[in-house]
Amino acid sequence: MKNVLKQLGIHATNDGVSTGNKWLKSKGEIIESFSPVDGKTIAKVNSATEKEYRQVVTTANTAFEIWRNIPGPKRGEIVRQIGEELRKYKEPLGKLVSYEMGKSLQEGLGEVQEMIDICDFAVGLSRQLYGLTMQSERPNHRMYEQWHPLGAVGVISAFNFPVAVWSWNSMLAWVCGDVCIWKPSEKVPLCAIACQNIVSKVFKKHGLPEGISNIVIGDYKIGELLSHDPKIPLVSATGSIRMGKKVGEAVGARLGRSLLELGGNNAIIITKEADLNIAMVAVVFGAVGTAGQRCTTTRRLIIHESKYNDIKNRLKKAYAQLKIGNPLDQKNHVGPLIDKLAVKAYTEAIESAKAQGAKVWIEGGVMKGKGYESGCYVRPCVIEAKNEMEIVQYETFAPILYIMKYKTMKEAIALQNGVVQGLSSSIMTTNLREAEIFLSCNGSDCGIANVNIGTSGAEIGGAFGGEKETGGGRESGSDSWKAYMRRQTNTINYGTELPLAQGIKFEW
């Protein structure tokens, strides 16, 4: 790992504030990055103070005045070159993601690939920031709309995707002409420092000003500064519902914009006509991938009563084959939780489920012994529960799967929708009518609805996000770029008269 850190420009102690081309001597409290893989300290970071935050905002807004006037395709070329740099550093950055966050090496490398993919998407987008032309009701008038950059975009990211979610926001914001200020999770600060080191090379090579790509590492106080700051027109926040409500309230109070991608309580419906071979792959990966620490993790399994016992037995067989251990070893399926606080939440959730009358079908527990010294490894758990139980309604960021049965399709959809979150959902069926009902306005109320694939994972070409208390925001593909720009309607009179609305006339 020492060689990886060296390649990525990470030292034993690092500054936590950067305006792109240089790192500021940050004077805040020291943050230690611990690996959940082995419990060891990787490196230290000097966090930001409010004074340093203010300095970054000033630099960013000065850079915006220059960056917004660079043609979109030229901005796209910069992002294309960032994608090339990420390709060069894919292996070491993927390893760091795996080691600092605890996800499998395949997932770490896959997360960096998502960054590369969103760069490619953004490059094409830089030539397609389209407006519309409308027909004016007035003679000799032309109406159209166009889109302009917003300014400095604040990005608050969570620990579970320490690099990809930032890139979903930043690459799109950059081609739109915005500058970015990134507040990464203090649990994974080194991944953010590595990304800043990589992208700053490209901006510096082209002689671009400081402040296009900015990073401010610190605790929740930095997030509060971003949320309350009128100089930040858009705050994109990924994390818990509790956090998102605070961000949304603060940004809304100043009539700013917020893009919220918050918690999920995702379900898969398995119908009596499902292909169980496909279904089981989706369920197991969705439930245990990233040790249950994805917002799209499968947390509820809604099974037709005719398949219930069969699915239970299949789950028991599949879970017995799971290998838990160091995520850098590709033979292992399940890595650690992010820290001991997450382990505590996991164990308390299981006990709470029992207290509420649920029945544990596949036992969980904290792993002990050699290879598990960090205290962050747990066994994936399956619990028979009722959807209305308080613990089932809550998103526990851990590999806990709640299973329940249903009789009718209407009942299954009601169970699926019967939570406050609305991120991702899936149905497993070979019945066309069931699939179409699930995708109709009478079906899933989530931002993502899938047929015969799981809840976990998403392609960058589609807009990512959810409804209800998931926040309503959309990141990544489709027309998500519109969140990072302001719309302007333009009317041009090229005639010799000025006709007024409703036939009003002034006599001269």
N, C-alpha and C positions, 0 to 999 in steps of 0.2 A: 504493500500500500504506500510505502514511502516514495517509491518511484512514481506512482500515480499522482500523489500530491505535488511532487516536484514538477511533473509535466503540466499540471494545471495551475501552477504558480501559487500554490498554497503553502504558507509557512507555519511554524509552530505557533506564532501569534500574528494575527491579521487585523488590519483596519477594517471597519465595517461600514465605511461610507465612501462612495465613489461617484464622481460625475462623468465617468466614462474614460477619459484619457488619463486621469490620475486618481489616486486614492488619498483621501483626507486623513489626517492624523486624528482619528476619533478618540474621544475622551470619556465615553460612557462606561458603564459597568462591563466587566469581562463575561462573555458567554463561552462556556465550554461545550464543544460538540462531542457527545458520547456516541459510540456505535452500539446499537442494540444487538449487534452480532456477537460481540465478545465483551461488551461493557467498558472497553478501553476509551480513553480520551484521544480523539483524533488530532484536534488543534483547538486553539482559543481565538476568540474574536473580540475586539474592542467595539462595543456597541455605540450607536449614535446618541448624541445629545440633541435637545431641541434646537440649540443654536446651529448645529451642523445640519439638521433637517432644513431649517430656514435657508441656509446657504445653498443647499441642493436645489430647493424650489426656485430660488432666484436664478441660479445658473440654468436650470431647465427651461424656465420661461424665456430667458434670453436666447437660448439655443433654438427654441420654437420659432422665433421670428425669422431665423435663417432657414431652418429645416422645412417649414411649411411652404417656402417659396421655391424649393427644389422640385422640379417636375416629378409627378408620381412614378413614371417609369424609371427615372434615375434613382429615386428612393428604393424602388423594387430591385434595382441592380445591386444596391448596397445589401439588401436583405438576401439576395441570391448568394453573394459572397460570404455572408454570415453562415448560410447553409453549407457552403463549401468548407468553412473552418470547422463547423460542427462535425462534418464527415471525417475530418482529420483527427478529431479528438473523441470520436464516438466511443472507442474502447475504454480509455481512461475515465471519461466522464460517466459512462455507464457503470463502471466498477465503483466509482465514488458514490453514485446514486444508490447502488445496492448496499454498500458498506455503511453509509451514513444513515440511510433510511431503513434498511433492513429487508427490502424486497429482493426477489430472486435476481440473479445476474441477467437472465433472459429478459425480465421485466425492466431492469435498469437500462439495458441496451435498447430495448423497445421504446423506452421513454425518450431517449435521445433521438431515436429514429422518428418519433412523432415530431420532435423539434425540427428535424430536417424536412419532414413532409410539410409542415406548416410554412416553412420558408418557401418551398416550391409553390405551395398554394398562393402565398402572398405575392410572389413575383408575378404570377399571372393576373392576380387581382389588381396589381398596380396599374394595369392598362384598362381596367374595367370598372372604375368607380363611377358607374353610370347614373345620370339623372334622366328625367323624362321630359318630353315636349308635349304640351297640352294645347288644345284649340281654344283660342280666345273668342269670346262672344262679341268683342269689339273689332271693327274693321281696322286693318293696317296695324295690328298688334301681334306680337309674338310672346307666348308664355312658355317658360320652361323652368325646371328646377335643377339645382346643382348642389354639390356637397362640399363642405369646407372642413378642414381639420378643427378639432376642438381646442387643443392646447396640451397641457401636462396631464397625463393619465396616471393615476395611482393604481398600482397592482399589488394586492395583498394575497399571497398564496399560502397554501396549506402544506404540511409536512409530507403528505402521502404521495404527492406528485411534485417533487421539489424543483423540477426544471420544466416539464412539459406545459403545465398550465400557464406559467409565466410567458412561455413562447407563444402560446395561443393568442394571448393578449398583445404582447409586444410586437410581434411580427406584423400583425394586422394594423396595430396603431401606427407603427412606423411607416408603412406604405401609405397610410391615410394622411400622413403629415404631422402626426402627434409626436411628442416626446414622452418618455415613460420614467416613472419613479417606482421602483420595486421595493416593497417591504416583504421579504421572504419570511417563512416560519423560522423562529429562533431555534427550533429543534434540528434544522438542517441548513445552517448558514453557509457551510463550505461549498455545497452545490451551487449556491447563488454566487459566491465569490468566483468559482471556476467559470461560470457562464459569463460573468462580467469581464473577466480576463480575456475570454475568447472573443466576445463581440467587440470589445473596445479596440482590439487590433485592427479590425476592419474600418471603424470610424476614424481611427488615428491615421491609417494608411492613406485615406482620402482627404486628410486635412480638414475634416469636419469639426465643428466646435464641440467643446465639452458640454454635457448636459442633455444629449439626445438619449443616452442610456444611463440611468442613474440607479444606485442601490443604497438603501438605508436600512441597516440591520439593527434590530432592537426588539423590545417586547411590545405588548399591546399598546403602549403609550404612543409609539410611532404610528400605529394604525389609527389611533384617535386623532393625531395631528393631521393625517391625510384626510380623514373623514370630515373634520371641521374646517378645513382650509378652503376658503373661497377661490384660491388660486389653482385649485385642482378641480376642473369641471366634471371629471368622471372618475369615480373610484370603482374598480372591478375587484370584488372580494370573493374568495373561495374559502369555504370552511364550514363551521357549524352554524346551525340555525340561530343559536344564541348570539354568536358573533355577528352574523349577517343582519339581525334585527337592530343591533346597536349601530352598525355602519349605515344601514338604510335610514334609521331615524336621524342620525347626525347629518348625513348628506341631504336628506329631504328637508331638514329644518332650514338649510341655506338654499333650497331649491336647486341643488346640484343634481347630477345624474349618478345613479349607482347601477352596477351590473353585478347581480348576486347569483352565485352558484353554490348552493348550500347543501344540507344533508339529504340523504336518500333513505328510503325504507322499502327497498325494491322487492318485487315478488315475481315468481314464475308460476304460471298456471299450467298444470299438466292435466290435459283432458283424457277422457277414456279412449280417444283416437290418436293419442300421441305416439310418435316413434320413440320408444324409451331408450334406445341406444344413443340417439342424439340428445334426448332430454337429460340423461345422466351426466354426459360430458358437460353440458351447459350448467347444470346445477352444481356439480362438484367444483368446477373451476370458478364459477361465480361466487360460491360460498367461502372457499378457502384461499383463493388467489389474493396475493398481497396480505395474507393473514387476516382477511376480512377488513382491510383498511382502505377500501375504495368507496367513494360516494355511490358507485354503481354496484357494489357488492350485493349478491343475492342474500337477503335477510329473511324472506318468507317464501315458503313453498306451499302452494295451494293445489291440492291433489284431488282428482275425482275419486269418490269413495270406492269405486271398483278397482282402482289402481293403488290404493293407499298402502296396503300391506306389502305389495310387491315393491313399491318404491322404498319403503322402510328397510326392507331386507337388502335391496340393492345399495342403499346408502351405507348400511352397516358394512357390507363387503368392500365398498369403495373406500370408506374412511379408514378401514383396517390396513389398507395398503399405502396410506399417506406417509411420506417420510418427512420428518420435522428436523430442521437443523440449519446450519450455516448456509445462507442463501447464495453465497459465492460458489458453493458446491452444486453443480447442476443436477445431481441425483436427487436433491431434496425438493419437495413440493411446497413446503410451508416454512417460511422464515419467522423471525421474531416480531412481536409488537414493538412499537416505536420506543416505549420506555415503561418503567414500572408503574407509572400512573395509569397507563393503558391496561396493564395487567390487572391492576386493582379494579378498574371499571369492568373488566371482563368477568372476574370472579364474583363481583357484587351483582352483576346482571344475572348470572346463573343462579345465585342464591335467591335473588328477588323473584325470578321465574318460578322457582320451587315454592316460595312463600305464597305466590299468587295462584298456586294450584296446577302449574304446568308440570309435565313429566319429562325428565331427561331420558332420551332414547339412546344417545351415544354420549358417553361421559366425556367431559372436558377435564381441565386441570392444568396446573403449571408444571412444566417439564423440569426435572431435576437431574443432576449428575454431570458427567463429562460432556463438554460441548454446549452446555446450557447455563454456564456460569453467570451470564449477564442477567439472568432472572426474567428475561423478556419472552421466552418461548412458551406457548400454550398449545393445548390440543384442541383442534376444531371440535365443536360440540353441536349436537342436534337435539332439539327440544320439541316435544308435542305440546302445542299451546293453542289458545284461542286468540283470535285477532284483536278482540277488544281488551285484552290484558294490558295493563299500563306498560309493562316492560316490552311488550311486542310493539307498542305504539312508538317507543323510543328507539332511536338509532344508537346501538352500541357498536363502536368502531372496533370490532373483533370478530373472529370466525365462529359466530353463533348463528345457527340456522333454525328458525321456527317453522314447524310443519303443521298443517291443518288440512281437513278434508272438506269437500263440498259435494252437493248433489246436482244442482242446475247451473247452466252457464251464467244466468243472471246473478245467482248467489256468488259465483266465483269472481265476477267482475266487481260486485259490491265489496267483497273482501279485499280484492286488489286495491280498490280506490278508498278503502276505509281507514286511511291514515292521513296525517297532516302533510306528509311529504309527497312529492310528485315528480320524481326524477326519471327513473328507468323502470320498464316493465316488459314482461315477455309472456308469450303463450306457446305451448308445445302442442301442436295438433296437425293432423293430416286432413282435417275437415275444412274445406274452403269457407263454409258459412261461419264456422266458429272463428276463423282467422279474421274474416271481414268484419264480424260483429265487434271483435276485440279492437280493431283499428278504426271503427266508426266513432261518431260523436257520442254513441251510447256505450262505448267501451272504455279503454284505459284513459285516465285523466292525466297521464304523465307526459312530460316533454319528449320522452323516448319510448316508443312502443315497438317491440320486435316480435317476429314470428319465427319459431324454430331456431333461434339463437338466444343466448343468455342475456342477462341484464348488464353484464360487465364488459367494459371496453366500448370504444366508439371510433369511427373513422373521422379524420379531420375534415373531410368534405362536407359533412353534415353539421348543422348547428347543434351545439351541445348545451344542455341545460334543462331545467324542469319548472313545474308549476307549483302552486300553493306555497307552502313554507320552504320549498326548495329555492324560491326567490324570483323566478320568472326570467332570469337573465339567459343570454345565449352567447356562447364563445365559439371560436374556431371557424367552421366553414359556412356554407350557404351565403346569406346576406348579413351575417353577424357583423361585418365591417361597418354597417350603418350606425352601430352603437358608439363608434369611435369618431363620428363626424356629426356636423350640424347641417340640417337641410335648409336650403334657401330657395324661395320661389321668386322668379324674376319675370317682369313684364317689360317689353320694349315697344314703345310707340314709334313707328317709322313713318307715320302719316303726317299730314299738315294740320290736323285738328285733334282736339282732346275731348272725345265723347265721355260724358260722365254717367255714372250708374243711375238706373231708374229714370233716365230721360231728363235729369236735372239740367237746367240751362242757366248760365249767367249772361246778362245783357251788358254790353260795354258801350 
